[in-house]
Amino acid sequence: MSLPWALPLLLAMQARSAAVSPRPVAWAAQSPRPAVCLSAPGLWEVSRQSVVLRRCRELSRAQALLLRAPDKARARAAALLEQAPGWAEARVLRGRASLRLGDTKAALADLTPLLGEDAATVADPSALLDGGRAALAEQDLARAAQFYRALGSRAALLADRAQQVVAYLEIAGALLATEATPADDVQAFLREARQRSAGSGFTSLCAALTAVTWFAQGRDAEGQGALGEVTDVDALIGLEKSQDVRLAAGVFDAVLGLTLEHEHPELSAAHYQALAEGPLAKTALSKLVAHGRGRAASKPAKRGAR
């Protein structure tokens, strides 16, 4: 028996099915859940994936606590790792929380696996930034450079412009302290920072690091040009104290030694001395020490001095 009324109903049901089925995927893509929890549409089916779903919810809650309550974030991540020891996302979250609690050794241990051949290409840029900072705090410059190189141009994916500027400055600072790094690479990251720096409070640091890079190459003319763009030396002093930008040990000494030469020669000399005695004494930055001493020697003696 023919049922002509059934055809419109069938078409309507098919259209509704086609329209509805992608929605869990779309919701997942827009949700704040960790990436690992968005991998399969079936993950939302509580009856079949209740354990994974519960862990994903807990990981999401722990991530939400990272900035305002890192101690609670670390405790939740640690609890998840007891249940699932191989869960990389929970380990990374524990490492990032440890960094914020000042436990840089534990942070570096948890974040170092991000440097794996495949992991670095999919890692959250914020996690790579934290890895670089943990390595700097542990004075592991080689590993810091690995983290910052892995971050690279992906710093543009960070949440806001000021955070991007800080990341590019830190990348440049870490690479500047690495003897084998070509100066052109350092300058490229500094250009990225400078393009985003308007209104950030980091413009003078962009210019100062650019000047340091030129002088370290022995290109004094370009260095003087960049140095002329440093408009707020006090801001540089403040940044060294606040650590809003984390630079390899000795890099701020190079920056302040250079920028304080005219207005505060005594402070400049102290920073040059720290650079000469620090971990970067045998790198290209040591050229700035000779530059500073040469400038001091060339100044006329004060009247009445013997």
ZAZADREN-518039 format. One record per residue (C-alpha): x, y, z; residue number from 1. Coordinates in Angstrom, 3 decimals. Each point is the difference from the previous one (the first is absolute). Layout:
BEGIN
<east = X | north = Y | up = Z | n = NUM>;
...
//
This chain:
BEGIN
<east = 0.000 | north = 0.000 | up = 0.000 | n = 1>;
<east = 1.284 | north = 3.409 | up = -0.974 | n = 2>;
<east = 0.519 | north = 2.556 | up = 2.723 | n = 3>;
<east = 0.600 | north = 3.316 | up = -1.795 | n = 4>;
<east = -0.169 | north = 1.895 | up = 3.273 | n = 5>;
<east = 3.073 | north = -1.867 | up = 1.284 | n = 6>;
<east = 2.476 | north = 1.529 | up = -2.450 | n = 7>;
<east = -0.082 | north = 3.576 | up = 1.401 | n = 8>;
<east = 0.288 | north = -1.413 | up = 3.509 | n = 9>;
<east = 3.027 | north = -2.086 | up = -0.975 | n = 10>;
<east = 1.684 | north = 2.987 | up = -1.635 | n = 11>;
<east = -0.649 | north = 2.137 | up = 3.049 | n = 12>;
<east = 1.465 | north = -2.642 | up = 2.308 | n = 13>;
<east = 3.118 | north = -0.303 | up = -2.172 | n = 14>;
<east = 0.470 | north = 3.770 | up = -0.054 | n = 15>;
<east = -0.395 | north = 0.170 | up = 3.758 | n = 16>;
<east = 2.490 | north = -2.829 | up = 0.472 | n = 17>;
<east = 2.566 | north = 1.696 | up = -2.259 | n = 18>;
<east = -0.436 | north = 3.295 | up = 1.812 | n = 19>;
<east = 0.246 | north = -1.423 | up = 3.504 | n = 20>;
<east = 2.831 | north = -2.527 | up = -0.216 | n = 21>;
<east = 2.935 | north = 2.469 | up = -0.357 | n = 22>;
<east = -1.132 | north = 2.105 | up = 2.972 | n = 23>;
<east = 1.930 | north = -1.862 | up = 2.739 | n = 24>;
<east = 3.166 | north = 0.447 | up = -2.051 | n = 25>;
<east = -0.673 | north = 3.720 | up = -0.431 | n = 26>;
<east = -0.753 | north = 0.398 | up = 3.703 | n = 27>;
<east = 3.198 | north = -1.850 | up = 0.838 | n = 28>;
<east = 2.089 | north = 2.233 | up = -2.250 | n = 29>;
<east = -1.372 | north = 3.094 | up = 1.699 | n = 30>;
<east = 0.268 | north = -1.297 | up = 3.569 | n = 31>;
<east = 2.822 | north = 0.747 | up = 2.468 | n = 32>;
<east = 0.708 | north = -3.714 | up = 0.393 | n = 33>;
<east = 3.556 | north = -1.250 | up = -0.553 | n = 34>;
<east = 0.838 | north = -1.075 | up = -3.540 | n = 35>;
<east = 0.324 | north = -3.641 | up = 1.026 | n = 36>;
<east = -3.646 | north = 0.090 | up = 1.030 | n = 37>;
<east = -1.163 | north = 1.199 | up = -3.406 | n = 38>;
<east = 1.497 | north = -2.799 | up = -2.044 | n = 39>;
<east = -3.118 | north = -2.103 | up = -0.607 | n = 40>;
<east = -3.684 | north = 0.912 | up = -0.326 | n = 41>;
<east = -0.902 | north = -3.099 | up = 2.022 | n = 42>;
<east = 1.769 | north = 1.473 | up = 2.995 | n = 43>;
<east = -3.178 | north = 1.871 | up = 0.887 | n = 44>;
<east = -1.945 | north = -3.238 | up = 0.400 | n = 45>;
<east = 0.150 | north = -0.410 | up = 3.756 | n = 46>;
<east = -1.273 | north = -3.562 | up = -0.083 | n = 47>;
<east = 3.053 | north = -1.162 | up = -1.972 | n = 48>;
<east = 2.692 | north = 2.473 | up = 1.025 | n = 49>;
<east = -0.899 | north = 0.899 | up = 3.577 | n = 50>;
<east = 3.501 | north = -0.476 | up = 1.434 | n = 51>;
<east = 1.738 | north = 2.039 | up = -2.690 | n = 52>;
<east = -2.674 | north = 2.663 | up = 0.157 | n = 53>;
<east = 0.374 | north = 0.315 | up = 3.772 | n = 54>;
<east = 3.775 | north = 0.357 | up = -0.302 | n = 55>;
<east = -0.340 | north = 2.579 | up = -2.734 | n = 56>;
<east = -2.344 | north = 2.038 | up = 2.157 | n = 57>;
<east = 2.459 | north = -0.162 | up = 2.877 | n = 58>;
<east = 2.892 | north = 1.014 | up = -2.234 | n = 59>;
<east = -2.042 | north = 2.923 | up = -1.311 | n = 60>;
<east = -0.736 | north = 1.130 | up = 3.565 | n = 61>;
<east = 3.679 | north = -0.299 | up = 0.884 | n = 62>;
<east = 0.966 | north = 2.116 | up = -3.018 | n = 63>;
<east = -2.445 | north = 2.680 | up = 1.104 | n = 64>;
<east = 1.827 | north = 0.175 | up = 3.348 | n = 65>;
<east = 3.497 | north = 0.305 | up = -1.494 | n = 66>;
<east = 0.375 | north = 3.774 | up = 0.260 | n = 67>;
<east = -2.002 | north = 0.820 | up = 3.119 | n = 68>;
<east = 0.646 | north = -3.117 | up = 2.088 | n = 69>;
<east = 2.989 | north = -1.941 | up = -1.370 | n = 70>;
<east = 0.267 | north = -2.072 | up = 3.166 | n = 71>;
<east = -3.497 | north = -1.379 | up = -0.571 | n = 72>;
<east = 0.708 | north = -0.467 | up = -3.707 | n = 73>;
<east = 3.099 | north = -2.040 | up = 0.820 | n = 74>;
<east = -1.845 | north = -2.126 | up = 2.555 | n = 75>;
<east = -2.757 | north = -0.811 | up = -2.489 | n = 76>;
<east = 2.494 | north = -0.779 | up = -2.760 | n = 77>;
<east = 1.951 | north = -2.260 | up = 2.352 | n = 78>;
<east = -3.184 | north = -1.839 | up = 0.944 | n = 79>;
<east = -0.772 | north = -0.559 | up = -3.674 | n = 80>;
<east = 3.489 | north = -1.375 | up = -0.572 | n = 81>;
<east = -0.551 | north = -2.526 | up = 2.778 | n = 82>;
<east = -3.016 | north = -1.257 | up = -1.942 | n = 83>;
<east = 1.637 | north = 0.229 | up = -3.437 | n = 84>;
<east = 3.826 | north = 0.202 | up = 0.324 | n = 85>;
<east = 0.536 | north = 0.325 | up = -3.736 | n = 86>;
<east = -2.317 | north = 2.954 | up = -0.541 | n = 87>;
<east = 2.329 | north = 2.601 | up = -1.519 | n = 88>;
<east = -2.451 | north = 2.904 | up = 0.315 | n = 89>;
<east = -0.308 | north = -0.492 | up = 3.757 | n = 90>;
<east = 3.783 | north = -0.189 | up = 0.345 | n = 91>;
<east = 0.451 | north = 3.232 | up = -1.955 | n = 92>;
<east = -2.599 | north = 1.738 | up = 2.153 | n = 93>;
<east = 1.769 | north = -1.199 | up = 3.149 | n = 94>;
<east = 3.265 | north = 1.409 | up = -1.367 | n = 95>;
<east = -1.524 | north = 3.370 | up = -0.825 | n = 96>;
<east = -1.525 | north = 0.210 | up = 3.474 | n = 97>;
<east = 3.344 | north = -0.946 | up = 1.582 | n = 98>;
<east = 1.677 | north = 2.876 | up = -1.856 | n = 99>;
<east = -2.477 | north = 2.463 | up = 1.475 | n = 100>;
<east = 0.669 | north = -1.405 | up = 3.448 | n = 101>;
<east = 3.752 | north = 0.508 | up = -0.405 | n = 102>;
<east = 0.799 | north = -3.710 | up = -0.280 | n = 103>;
<east = 1.971 | north = 0.440 | up = -3.207 | n = 104>;
<east = 1.824 | north = -3.333 | up = 0.184 | n = 105>;
<east = -3.268 | north = -1.955 | up = 0.078 | n = 106>;
<east = -1.436 | north = 2.275 | up = -2.668 | n = 107>;
<east = 2.898 | north = -0.665 | up = -2.348 | n = 108>;
<east = -0.254 | north = -3.754 | up = 0.557 | n = 109>;
<east = -3.702 | north = 0.006 | up = -0.901 | n = 110>;
<east = 0.336 | north = 2.323 | up = -2.985 | n = 111>;
<east = 3.167 | north = -1.401 | up = -1.628 | n = 112>;
<east = -1.922 | north = -2.768 | up = -1.862 | n = 113>;
<east = -1.539 | north = 2.820 | up = -2.053 | n = 114>;
<east = 3.338 | north = 0.198 | up = -1.806 | n = 115>;
<east = -0.637 | north = -3.386 | up = -1.590 | n = 116>;
<east = 0.048 | north = -0.088 | up = -3.772 | n = 117>;
<east = -3.777 | north = -0.206 | up = -0.350 | n = 118>;
<east = -1.134 | north = 1.624 | up = 3.244 | n = 119>;
<east = 1.471 | north = 3.451 | up = -0.699 | n = 120>;
<east = -2.015 | north = 0.368 | up = -3.211 | n = 121>;
<east = -3.335 | north = -0.362 | up = 1.794 | n = 122>;
<east = 0.843 | north = 1.433 | up = 3.427 | n = 123>;
<east = -1.839 | north = 3.009 | up = 1.361 | n = 124>;
<east = 2.243 | north = 3.065 | up = -0.591 | n = 125>;
<east = -0.588 | north = 1.074 | up = 3.609 | n = 126>;
<east = 1.384 | north = -3.320 | up = 1.212 | n = 127>;
<east = 3.121 | north = 0.403 | up = -2.138 | n = 128>;
<east = 0.467 | north = 3.510 | up = 1.395 | n = 129>;
<east = -0.252 | north = -1.397 | up = 3.522 | n = 130>;
<east = 2.509 | north = -2.690 | up = -0.894 | n = 131>;
<east = 2.491 | north = 2.621 | up = -1.137 | n = 132>;
<east = -0.486 | north = 1.942 | up = 3.206 | n = 133>;
<east = 0.456 | north = -3.089 | up = 2.150 | n = 134>;
<east = 3.238 | north = -0.815 | up = -1.828 | n = 135>;
<east = 1.279 | north = 3.559 | up = 0.450 | n = 136>;
<east = -0.776 | north = -0.161 | up = 3.712 | n = 137>;
<east = 1.970 | north = -3.247 | up = 0.205 | n = 138>;
<east = 2.865 | north = 1.660 | up = -1.952 | n = 139>;
<east = -0.358 | north = -2.577 | up = -2.765 | n = 140>;
<east = 0.579 | north = 2.363 | up = -2.907 | n = 141>;
<east = 0.249 | north = -2.727 | up = -2.644 | n = 142>;
<east = -3.383 | north = -1.433 | up = 0.908 | n = 143>;
<east = -1.504 | north = 3.481 | up = 0.295 | n = 144>;
<east = 1.117 | north = 0.726 | up = -3.555 | n = 145>;
<east = -1.659 | north = -3.253 | up = -1.113 | n = 146>;
<east = -3.302 | north = 1.032 | up = 1.556 | n = 147>;
<east = 0.163 | north = 3.497 | up = -1.442 | n = 148>;
<east = 0.929 | north = -1.266 | up = -3.458 | n = 149>;
<east = -2.944 | north = -2.407 | up = 0.143 | n = 150>;
<east = -2.218 | north = 2.943 | up = 0.932 | n = 151>;
<east = 1.412 | north = 2.149 | up = -2.813 | n = 152>;
<east = -2.554 | north = 1.673 | up = -2.226 | n = 153>;
<east = -2.794 | north = -1.791 | up = 1.860 | n = 154>;
<east = 0.323 | north = 2.741 | up = 2.604 | n = 155>;
<east = -2.478 | north = 1.849 | up = -2.227 | n = 156>;
<east = -2.645 | north = -2.499 | up = 1.200 | n = 157>;
<east = 0.256 | north = 1.139 | up = 3.623 | n = 158>;
<east = -3.058 | north = 1.554 | up = 1.579 | n = 159>;
<east = 0.725 | north = 3.726 | up = -0.224 | n = 160>;
<east = 2.405 | north = 2.402 | up = -1.655 | n = 161>;
<east = 1.997 | north = 0.846 | up = 3.134 | n = 162>;
<east = 0.565 | north = -3.694 | up = 0.670 | n = 163>;
<east = 1.185 | north = -0.419 | up = -3.581 | n = 164>;
<east = 2.490 | north = 2.856 | up = 0.410 | n = 165>;
<east = 1.372 | north = -1.552 | up = 3.194 | n = 166>;
<east = 0.342 | north = -3.382 | up = -1.686 | n = 167>;
<east = 1.895 | north = 1.409 | up = -2.997 | n = 168>;
<east = 2.306 | north = 1.949 | up = 2.316 | n = 169>;
<east = 0.704 | north = -3.109 | up = 2.051 | n = 170>;
<east = 0.665 | north = -2.041 | up = -3.122 | n = 171>;
<east = 2.450 | north = 2.643 | up = -1.228 | n = 172>;
<east = 1.675 | north = 0.231 | up = 3.408 | n = 173>;
<east = 0.503 | north = -3.768 | up = 0.258 | n = 174>;
<east = 1.358 | north = -0.274 | up = -3.530 | n = 175>;
<east = 2.224 | north = 3.052 | up = 0.488 | n = 176>;
<east = 1.633 | north = -1.785 | up = 2.920 | n = 177>;
<east = 0.629 | north = -3.102 | up = -2.127 | n = 178>;
<east = 3.311 | north = 0.299 | up = -1.778 | n = 179>;
<east = -1.019 | north = -2.008 | up = -3.081 | n = 180>;
<east = -3.135 | north = 2.042 | up = -0.732 | n = 181>;
<east = 0.229 | north = 2.184 | up = -3.129 | n = 182>;
<east = -0.585 | north = 3.662 | up = 0.776 | n = 183>;
<east = -2.515 | north = 0.202 | up = -2.855 | n = 184>;
<east = -2.249 | north = -2.449 | up = 1.857 | n = 185>;
<east = 0.140 | north = 2.146 | up = 3.126 | n = 186>;
<east = -0.781 | north = 3.154 | up = -1.963 | n = 187>;
<east = -2.971 | north = -1.685 | up = -1.696 | n = 188>;
<east = -1.633 | north = -0.746 | up = 3.344 | n = 189>;
<east = 0.763 | north = 3.494 | up = 1.257 | n = 190>;
<east = -1.740 | north = 1.457 | up = -3.059 | n = 191>;
<east = -3.071 | north = -2.073 | up = 0.824 | n = 192>;
<east = 0.081 | north = 1.342 | up = 3.553 | n = 193>;
<east = 0.452 | north = 3.579 | up = -1.159 | n = 194>;
<east = -2.953 | north = -0.187 | up = -2.395 | n = 195>;
<east = -2.281 | north = -0.917 | up = 2.896 | n = 196>;
<east = 1.583 | north = 2.150 | up = 2.715 | n = 197>;
<east = -1.941 | north = 3.270 | up = -0.301 | n = 198>;
<east = -1.592 | north = 0.774 | up = 3.351 | n = 199>;
<east = 1.365 | north = -3.163 | up = 1.602 | n = 200>;
<east = 2.760 | north = 1.607 | up = 2.060 | n = 201>;
<east = 2.617 | north = -2.158 | up = -1.695 | n = 202>;
<east = 1.007 | north = 2.267 | up = -2.896 | n = 203>;
<east = 3.242 | north = 1.155 | up = 1.603 | n = 204>;
<east = 0.988 | north = -3.578 | up = 0.787 | n = 205>;
<east = -0.595 | north = -0.935 | up = -3.648 | n = 206>;
<east = 2.337 | north = 2.802 | up = -1.078 | n = 207>;
<east = 2.589 | north = -0.774 | up = 2.686 | n = 208>;
<east = 0.193 | north = -3.694 | up = -0.894 | n = 209>;
<east = 0.303 | north = 0.963 | up = -3.661 | n = 210>;
<east = 2.913 | north = 2.281 | up = 0.880 | n = 211>;
<east = 1.646 | north = -2.735 | up = 2.071 | n = 212>;
<east = -0.285 | north = -2.406 | up = -2.930 | n = 213>;
<east = 1.625 | north = 2.495 | up = -2.408 | n = 214>;
<east = 2.843 | north = 0.826 | up = 2.381 | n = 215>;
<east = 0.625 | north = -3.686 | up = 0.640 | n = 216>;
<east = 0.534 | north = -0.344 | up = -3.749 | n = 217>;
<east = 2.441 | north = 2.886 | up = -0.003 | n = 218>;
<east = -2.416 | north = 2.131 | up = -2.025 | n = 219>;
<east = 0.241 | north = 3.102 | up = 2.161 | n = 220>;
<east = -1.694 | north = 2.394 | up = -2.431 | n = 221>;
<east = -3.191 | north = -2.064 | up = -0.080 | n = 222>;
<east = 0.292 | north = -0.484 | up = 3.752 | n = 223>;
<east = 0.148 | north = 3.726 | up = 0.625 | n = 224>;
<east = -3.038 | north = 0.488 | up = -2.213 | n = 225>;
<east = -2.030 | north = -2.524 | up = 1.984 | n = 226>;
<east = 1.291 | north = 1.425 | up = 3.269 | n = 227>;
<east = -1.378 | north = 3.397 | up = -0.990 | n = 228>;
<east = -3.488 | north = -1.541 | up = 0.024 | n = 229>;
<east = 0.208 | north = -0.887 | up = 3.685 | n = 230>;
<east = -2.200 | north = 2.671 | up = 1.553 | n = 231>;
<east = -0.598 | north = -1.339 | up = 3.508 | n = 232>;
<east = 3.039 | north = -1.380 | up = 1.814 | n = 233>;
<east = -1.889 | north = -0.022 | up = 3.294 | n = 234>;
<east = -2.463 | north = -2.443 | up = -1.551 | n = 235>;
<east = 2.903 | north = -2.342 | up = -0.754 | n = 236>;
<east = 1.149 | north = 0.124 | up = 3.616 | n = 237>;
<east = -3.565 | north = -0.712 | up = 1.105 | n = 238>;
<east = -0.300 | north = -2.973 | up = -2.346 | n = 239>;
<east = 3.168 | north = -1.554 | up = 1.373 | n = 240>;
<east = -1.428 | north = 0.185 | up = 3.515 | n = 241>;
<east = -3.544 | north = -1.078 | up = -0.846 | n = 242>;
<east = 1.006 | north = -2.913 | up = -2.214 | n = 243>;
<east = -3.024 | north = 0.605 | up = -2.188 | n = 244>;
<east = 2.393 | north = -1.028 | up = -2.767 | n = 245>;
<east = 2.256 | north = -2.966 | up = 0.804 | n = 246>;
<east = 3.404 | north = 0.289 | up = -1.640 | n = 247>;
<east = 3.010 | north = -2.278 | up = 0.267 | n = 248>;
<east = 2.346 | north = 0.948 | up = 2.827 | n = 249>;
<east = 2.318 | north = 2.736 | up = -1.227 | n = 250>;
<east = -2.196 | north = 1.347 | up = -2.785 | n = 251>;
<east = -1.503 | north = 2.737 | up = 2.163 | n = 252>;
<east = 3.556 | north = 0.896 | up = 1.076 | n = 253>;
<east = 0.870 | north = 0.496 | up = -3.661 | n = 254>;
<east = -3.150 | north = 2.093 | up = -0.538 | n = 255>;
<east = 0.537 | north = 2.225 | up = 3.031 | n = 256>;
<east = 3.746 | north = 0.266 | up = -0.429 | n = 257>;
<east = -0.595 | north = 1.390 | up = -3.464 | n = 258>;
<east = -2.975 | north = 2.255 | up = 0.695 | n = 259>;
<east = 1.344 | north = 1.520 | up = 3.236 | n = 260>;
<east = 3.385 | north = 1.036 | up = -1.420 | n = 261>;
<east = -0.800 | north = 3.713 | up = -0.380 | n = 262>;
<east = -2.362 | north = 0.771 | up = 2.864 | n = 263>;
<east = 1.290 | north = -2.401 | up = 2.659 | n = 264>;
<east = 3.549 | north = -1.089 | up = -0.879 | n = 265>;
<east = 0.639 | north = -1.539 | up = 3.425 | n = 266>;
<east = -3.061 | north = -2.252 | up = -0.291 | n = 267>;
<east = 0.952 | north = -0.798 | up = -3.562 | n = 268>;
<east = 3.462 | north = -1.103 | up = 1.106 | n = 269>;
<east = -1.510 | north = -2.229 | up = 2.705 | n = 270>;
<east = -2.210 | north = -1.759 | up = -2.546 | n = 271>;
<east = 2.910 | north = -0.436 | up = -2.404 | n = 272>;
<east = 2.021 | north = -1.500 | up = 2.827 | n = 273>;
<east = -2.841 | north = -2.422 | up = 0.800 | n = 274>;
<east = -0.151 | north = -0.945 | up = -3.679 | n = 275>;
<east = 3.766 | north = -0.593 | up = -0.082 | n = 276>;
<east = -0.196 | north = -2.288 | up = 3.045 | n = 277>;
<east = -3.240 | north = -1.760 | up = -0.891 | n = 278>;
<east = -0.988 | north = -3.006 | up = -2.121 | n = 279>;
<east = 0.081 | north = 1.997 | up = -3.258 | n = 280>;
<east = 3.596 | north = 1.205 | up = 0.424 | n = 281>;
<east = 1.233 | north = -2.227 | up = -2.830 | n = 282>;
<east = -2.797 | north = 0.759 | up = -2.463 | n = 283>;
<east = -0.278 | north = 2.736 | up = -2.604 | n = 284>;
<east = -1.558 | north = 2.225 | up = 2.664 | n = 285>;
<east = 3.436 | north = 0.375 | up = 1.569 | n = 286>;
<east = 0.715 | north = 2.472 | up = -2.799 | n = 287>;
<east = -2.256 | north = 2.432 | up = 1.820 | n = 288>;
<east = 2.295 | north = -0.126 | up = 3.024 | n = 289>;
<east = 2.956 | north = 1.075 | up = -2.134 | n = 290>;
<east = -2.213 | north = 2.621 | up = -1.627 | n = 291>;
<east = -1.028 | north = 1.418 | up = 3.395 | n = 292>;
<east = 3.526 | north = 0.066 | up = 1.346 | n = 293>;
<east = 1.207 | north = 1.659 | up = -3.169 | n = 294>;
<east = -2.645 | north = 2.681 | up = 0.316 | n = 295>;
<east = 0.913 | north = 0.591 | up = 3.649 | n = 296>;
<east = 3.703 | north = 0.260 | up = -0.832 | n = 297>;
<east = -0.681 | north = 2.495 | up = -2.780 | n = 298>;
<east = -1.875 | north = 2.420 | up = 2.258 | n = 299>;
<east = 2.033 | north = 2.996 | up = 1.213 | n = 300>;
<east = 0.970 | north = -0.078 | up = 3.645 | n = 301>;
<east = -1.998 | north = 2.231 | up = 2.323 | n = 302>;
<east = 1.604 | north = 3.304 | up = 0.891 | n = 303>;
<east = 2.160 | north = -0.302 | up = 3.093 | n = 304>;
<east = 0.388 | north = -3.758 | up = -0.341 | n = 305>;
<east = 3.511 | north = -1.433 | up = 0.362 | n = 306>;
//
